[in-house]
């Protein structure tokens, strides 16, 4: 198994375990923290190394190499911008064998003035994320001696655009999105011992896909996201759309056989919601999950492989944001024309049949942002509070079409 294959498998595994803490709407990126844990393990004492190795999912003696392999992989993903940042106080002398494996341009110097250093790191975060995250998720202290951080930002546009719609969501109107396209390959159903999960794949133009995950209502967020990771990783089989039965085929998913006046391929209509999520995570509040329990016990000297300085882990945090929108959607002219067409009185009798699938995500669901080429999960989250439907309803073109886009 190649180094990057191992890193991908273990990052996806950490994503699934991190989901165990999900209780409400949130977004998080295991791909953002995994390289940092690996680099810390590369310079830690034996006890800390073993805890970090368990969280990473690989032997501790491979952590440094795997972490650097993953950073290189992230740098080559189309649509993803990534950066590593390292800042040290002038009194901290890094071990040469540890520091030389990091990019030279990543290393900066801390002045010892917390406010001045915070401004510099905030500017770095804003610059590296295109303004999506304007501040580092920590307040620096006068004794802050080392800061190690990553920044990830990914962008994609949909291969098939959405149209604005109104979506009822738990008794309220929300900003919905609708699209119909030919083929059933964008939907599948996975079955776990706890229940079923419908997986709808929204393909991006640059190789990044977003998987929407709707589980049976009794499933917890962790179980739904974990199922999605299993489908991505190939450990949980999913029945593709073309092999699903007619009727209620999965949560929020229905297939029907319909008559048509002309030959039409099978089609999938996907209805979901716009959402924007922001979240901050205190990693030390879940220190065992990330292998940081001993590293954060308040005693110095846990990282002699990084520096001879008596370093102690003071904090670990992540800020994350995600937006799912209808950017690039087109006007619904085909819908209006089809409505007129359906009004003919002397229309001919249908002579053909086709399959139409309808997937509706109108209650809390999970999502995964995935690099299509490697199956690496870049971000994950749980949606509970989508965007409100705009008061100016003219801003939305309601889609009542049941057929495929031309």
C-alpha positions in Angstrom: 0.0 0.0 0.0 1.4 3.4 -1.0 2.0 6.0 1.7 -0.8 8.2 0.4 -3.2 5.3 0.4 -2.5 4.8 4.1 -3.0 8.5 4.8 -6.3 8.6 2.9 -7.6 5.6 4.7 -6.7 6.9 8.1 -7.9 10.5 7.5 -11.2 9.1 6.5 -11.2 6.9 9.6 -10.6 9.9 11.8 -13.5 11.7 10.0 -15.8 8.9 11.0 -14.6 8.9 14.6 -14.9 12.7 14.9 -18.5 12.4 13.8 -19.2 10.6 17.0 -19.2 14.0 18.7 -21.7 15.5 16.3 -25.0 16.6 18.0 -26.0 19.6 16.0 -25.2 21.5 12.8 -21.4 21.7 12.3 -18.6 21.4 9.9 -15.1 19.9 10.4 -12.0 18.8 8.5 -10.0 15.8 9.7 -7.7 16.4 6.7 -6.8 19.7 8.3 -5.7 18.3 11.7 -4.3 14.9 10.6 -1.0 16.3 9.2 -0.4 18.3 12.4 -0.9 15.2 14.6 1.5 13.3 12.4 4.2 16.0 12.6 3.7 16.2 16.4 4.1 12.4 16.6 7.3 12.6 14.7 8.9 14.6 17.4 7.2 13.4 20.6 8.2 11.2 23.5 7.3 7.5 23.3 4.1 7.8 25.4 2.8 10.7 23.4 3.8 9.0 20.1 1.8 5.9 20.9 -1.3 7.9 21.8 -1.0 10.0 18.6 -0.3 6.8 16.5 -3.6 5.3 17.8 -5.5 8.5 16.8 -3.7 8.6 13.4 -4.4 4.9 12.8 -0.8 4.0 11.8 2.5 3.0 13.5 4.3 6.0 15.1 7.5 5.5 13.2 5.7 6.2 10.0 3.8 9.3 11.2 6.2 11.9 9.9 6.6 10.5 6.5 2.9 9.9 6.1 2.1 13.5 7.3 4.5 14.9 4.7 3.0 12.7 2.0 -0.5 13.9 2.8 0.6 17.5 2.7 2.1 16.9 -0.8 -1.2 15.2 -1.8 -3.3 18.1 -0.6 -1.1 20.5 -2.5 -1.9 18.7 -5.8 -5.7 18.5 -5.5 -7.4 20.7 -8.1 -9.8 23.1 -6.4 -8.1 22.8 -3.0 -5.6 25.3 -1.6 -3.6 24.2 1.3 -0.8 25.6 3.4 1.3 24.7 6.4 2.4 27.4 8.9 5.1 27.1 11.6 6.0 30.0 13.9 8.6 29.8 16.8 10.0 32.1 19.4 13.6 33.1 18.9 14.5 31.1 21.9 13.3 27.9 20.4 15.9 26.0 18.4 14.3 23.3 16.2 15.8 19.9 15.7 17.4 20.0 12.2 16.0 16.5 11.2 12.5 17.6 12.0 12.6 21.1 10.6 14.3 20.4 7.3 11.4 18.2 6.2 9.1 21.2 6.3 8.8 23.9 3.6 11.3 26.7 4.3 8.6 29.3 3.5 6.4 27.9 6.2 8.6 29.0 9.1 8.0 32.4 10.7 9.1 34.0 14.0 7.0 34.9 17.1 7.9 38.3 18.6 6.6 37.6 22.1 4.0 40.3 21.8 0.7 38.3 21.8 -1.4 41.0 20.1 1.2 41.6 17.4 1.7 37.9 16.8 -2.0 37.3 16.7 -2.5 40.0 14.0 0.2 38.4 11.9 -1.3 34.9 12.2 -4.8 36.2 11.6 -3.5 37.9 8.4 -1.9 34.6 7.3 -5.2 32.7 7.9 -7.2 35.2 6.0 -4.7 35.3 3.1 -4.5 31.5 2.9 -8.3 30.9 3.0 -9.3 33.8 0.7 -11.0 35.6 3.6 -13.2 32.6 4.5 -11.5 32.4 7.9 -10.3 35.8 9.1 -8.7 34.7 12.4 -6.7 31.8 13.8 -8.9 29.9 16.4 -6.8 30.8 19.4 -5.6 33.7 21.5 -1.8 33.7 21.9 0.0 34.1 25.2 3.2 35.8 26.2 4.8 32.4 26.6 3.6 31.0 23.3 6.8 29.4 21.9 5.6 27.4 18.9 2.5 27.5 16.6 1.9 24.8 14.0 -1.1 25.2 11.7 -2.7 24.2 8.4 -5.1 26.1 6.2 -7.4 24.4 3.7 -9.9 26.0 1.3 -11.7 24.2 -1.4 -14.0 25.4 -4.2 -16.0 23.8 -6.9 -18.9 24.6 -9.2 -21.6 22.1 -10.1 -21.4 20.2 -13.3 -25.3 20.3 -13.4 -26.6 23.6 -11.9 -29.5 23.9 -9.5 -32.5 26.1 -9.7 -33.8 28.1 -6.7 -36.9 26.6 -5.0 -38.9 26.7 -1.8 -38.3 23.9 0.5 -40.6 23.1 3.5 -38.3 22.2 6.4 -39.8 21.3 9.8 -42.7 23.7 9.4 -40.7 26.6 8.0 -39.9 27.8 4.5 -36.2 27.4 3.5 -34.2 28.3 0.5 -34.3 25.2 -1.5 -32.4 23.9 -4.6 -33.7 21.7 -7.3 -32.2 20.1 -10.3 -33.1 17.3 -12.7 -30.6 15.4 -14.9 -30.4 12.3 -16.9 -29.1 9.1 -15.3 -29.4 7.5 -11.9 -25.7 7.1 -11.2 -25.7 10.1 -8.8 -27.8 8.3 -6.2 -27.4 5.1 -4.1 -28.6 3.6 -0.9 -26.4 2.0 1.7 -27.8 -0.2 4.4 -26.2 -0.5 7.9 -27.2 -2.6 10.8 -28.9 0.5 12.3 -30.8 1.6 9.1 -30.6 2.9 5.6 -28.8 6.0 4.2 -29.5 7.6 0.9 -26.3 9.0 -0.8 -26.7 11.7 -3.5 -23.5 12.8 -5.2 -23.2 16.3 -6.5 -20.3 16.4 -8.9 -18.0 19.4 -9.2 -16.3 20.6 -12.3 -12.8 20.3 -10.9 -12.9 16.8 -9.4 -14.4 17.6 -6.0 -17.7 16.0 -5.2 -20.1 16.7 -2.3 -22.1 13.7 -1.0 -25.4 14.5 0.7 -26.4 11.8 3.2 -30.0 11.3 4.4 -30.5 8.5 6.9 -33.5 6.9 8.4 -35.0 9.3 11.0 -33.9 7.1 13.9 -30.2 7.3 12.9 -27.9 9.6 14.8 -25.7 12.0 12.9 -22.6 9.9 13.7 -24.3 6.8 12.1 -25.2 8.7 8.9 -21.8 10.3 8.4 -20.0 7.1 9.3 -22.1 5.3 6.6 -21.1 8.0 4.1 -17.4 7.5 4.9 -17.9 3.7 4.5 -19.4 4.2 1.1 -16.5 6.5 0.0 -13.9 4.2 1.4 -15.5 1.1 -0.2 -16.0 -0.7 3.2 -19.8 -0.3 3.0 -21.6 -1.4 -0.1 -24.3 0.8 -1.7 -26.9 -0.2 -4.2 -26.7 2.2 -7.2 -29.8 4.0 -8.5 -30.2 1.8 -11.6 -30.6 -1.3 -9.4 -33.0 0.2 -6.8 -36.6 -1.0 -6.7 -39.6 1.1 -7.6 -41.4 2.8 -4.8 -39.8 4.1 -1.6 -36.2 2.9 -2.3 -34.4 4.7 0.6 -34.8 7.7 3.0 -36.2 10.6 1.0 -35.8 8.6 -2.2 -38.6 7.3 -4.5 -38.5 5.7 -7.9 -41.4 5.5 -10.3 -42.1 4.2 -13.8 -43.8 6.8 -15.9 -45.2 7.0 -19.4 -43.8 9.5 -21.9 -44.6 10.8 -25.3 -41.0 10.4 -26.6 -38.1 8.2 -25.6 -36.4 9.6 -22.4 -33.5 8.3 -20.4 -34.0 7.6 -16.6 -33.6 10.8 -14.6 -33.0 12.0 -11.1 -34.6 15.0 -9.5 -32.7 16.2 -6.4 -34.2 18.6 -4.0 -32.1 20.0 -1.1 -31.4 23.2 0.7 -28.8 26.0 0.7 -26.7 26.1 3.8 -23.8 27.9 5.3 -22.1 26.4 8.4 -19.4 27.8 10.6 -17.9 26.0 13.6 -15.1 26.2 16.1 -13.7 23.0 17.7 -11.7 22.7 20.9 -9.6 19.7 20.1 -8.4 19.3 23.7 -12.0 18.9 24.8 -11.8 15.6 22.9 -8.1 14.9 23.7 -8.5 11.1 23.7 -10.0 11.2 20.2 -7.0 13.0 18.8 -4.3 11.3 20.9 -3.5 14.5 22.8 -4.3 13.4 26.4 -0.7 13.0 27.6 0.6 15.8 25.3 -1.9 18.2 27.0 -1.3 17.1 30.6 0.4 20.4 31.5 3.9 19.0 31.9 6.8 20.1 29.6 9.2 18.2 27.4 6.7 16.0 25.4 8.3 16.9 22.1 12.1 16.5 22.3 12.3 15.5 18.7 11.0 18.9 17.7 13.2 21.0 20.0 15.2 20.7 23.2 13.1 23.5 24.6 10.6 22.2 27.3 7.5 22.5 25.0 4.1 21.8 26.4 0.9 21.6 24.4 -1.4 24.5 25.5 -4.2 24.4 23.0 -5.6 22.8 19.8 -8.5 24.3 17.9 -10.1 24.3 14.5 -12.3 26.9 12.8 -14.2 25.7 9.8 -16.9 26.9 7.4 -18.8 25.4 4.5 -21.4 26.8 2.0 -23.6 24.9 -0.3 -25.3 27.2 -2.8 -26.9 27.4 -6.2 -24.2 29.5 -7.8 -24.3 29.3 -11.5 -28.0 28.2 -11.7 -29.8 29.0 -14.8 -33.3 30.4 -15.5 -36.2 27.9 -15.6 -37.4 28.5 -19.2 -37.7 24.8 -19.9 -40.0 24.4 -16.9 -42.4 27.1 -18.1 -42.4 25.7 -21.7 -43.2 22.2 -20.4 -46.0 23.6 -18.3 -47.5 25.1 -21.5 -46.9 21.9 -23.4 -48.8 19.9 -20.7 -51.8 22.2 -21.2 -52.5 20.9 -24.8 -56.0 19.3 -25.0 -55.3 17.0 -28.0 -52.0 15.6 -27.0 -51.1 12.1 -28.3 -51.1 9.1 -26.0 -47.8 8.2 -24.4 -46.0 5.5 -26.2 -42.8 5.1 -24.1 -41.8 4.5 -20.5 -38.9 5.7 -18.4 -37.8 5.7 -14.7 -37.8 8.9 -12.7 -36.2 9.1 -9.3 -36.9 11.8 -6.7 -34.6 12.5 -3.8 -35.7 15.0 -1.2 -33.4 16.2 1.6 -36.0 18.1 3.7 -34.7 17.3 7.2 -31.3 17.2 8.9 -28.7 15.4 6.8 -24.9 15.0 6.6 -22.4 15.8 3.9 -18.9 14.9 2.8 -16.7 16.9 0.5 -14.5 14.3 -1.3 -11.6 14.4 -3.8 -13.0 12.2 -6.6 -9.5 10.9 -7.7 -8.4 9.7 -4.3 -11.6 9.3 -2.2 -10.0 11.5 0.4 -12.7 13.2 2.6 -11.7 16.9 2.8 -14.6 18.2 5.0 -17.7 16.8 6.6 -20.6 18.2 8.5 -24.2 18.0 9.6 -27.0 20.4 8.4 -29.8 21.3 10.8 -30.5 25.0 10.0 -30.4 25.8 6.3 -30.7 29.2 4.7 -34.1 31.0 5.1 -36.2 31.4 2.0 -35.7 35.0 0.8 -38.6 37.4 1.3 -38.1 38.6 -2.3 -39.5 35.4 -3.9 -38.8 36.8 -7.3 -35.1 36.1 -6.6 -36.0 32.4 -7.0 -37.4 30.6 -10.0 -39.6 27.8 -8.8 -38.9 24.5 -10.6 -42.0 22.3 -11.1 -40.5 20.1 -13.8 -40.4 16.4 -13.4 -38.4 15.6 -16.5 -34.7 15.8 -17.4 -32.9 19.0 -18.3 -32.2 19.3 -22.0 
